[in-house]
Amino acid sequence: MIIYHGSTIPVEAPRIMNSVRKLDFGEGFYTTSSREQAVTWAEIVATRRETFTQFLSIYHFDYDKAQKELDIIHFTEPDEAWLDFVCMNRSGRTVAQSYDIVLGPVANDKVYRVVQFYENGVYDKGEAIRRLKADALFNQILFHTEKSLKYCHFTRHEDLKAVK
């Protein structure tokens, strides 16, 4: 499987990143199988860091082999289990630590608002899931452990500013 990581620098040697922000799937190295999503992420990171550099790092992920050898959780849609998992991680109760790799939908800004409304009691779980399923969501793949990074092989990078 080809996967991507968008950033302000090429990432040839991925590493597990600790973050002060509470993220959907916890701490680690985030990728996606969507080139479009990774390019958008590179733009977002460049804006946050006030730089013009944007890179797309491209990897081969041996998912079949990883499935046989690692602890993986794979959410195929934004369902009740995914919502509970994301809410727990975002609250600081990092359940992702139980897994080497986590795959599933990414909570973009619109999705994040739905999750916030659910966490604050504005939506019940059923309403939140109904709203989440209304949008086509990109995926994210979190490499959570050093062991998992052995299945993420850098192939090349693209300078997104040079491409335009």
Phi, psi and omega in degrees: 000135175271132179229163187227155174222123179259134182200187177266358178220154172290141181242091181279329181238086181302149175218161180285121183257133171270140184233144174281337178279147176274117186255161184312310187248012179095197184272151178153206180248116184266135176222178176210157174272359180260114176301316180302315180297318181293321178296316177300318180296320177300320178296317180296314181296319179298320178295314179300321184269002178053054178224162178261352183282135179216127181231149173245114176265137187240136186227160167255127179248116180276077185296319182300314179292318180299321179301326182281335190245350185234166173272113184234139170241133184232113175266122182271344180205165178281079182257190183299317181296318178297314180300315178298317181298311180297315181298319180295316179295317182291339178273356180099354176271087191284088178285343179298339182300342180283351186235150173281322182222140175235130176238144176166181181299149177266138178272093177287186184301318180295315179296319180301322178296319178299315179299317179298316179298323177294313181298328181269004176083007178289318175249142169278174185300318180299315179294319179298314181294320178301315180292323180293323182284349181286339182254144171281119185254145172285168178254165172223148180232116181259123170267112190262338183235158176302321180301322182291330182296342178292348180258003181247102187253116178298133177246318179188175173226160176234136173275107186292332178286331179285334182286325186289000000 
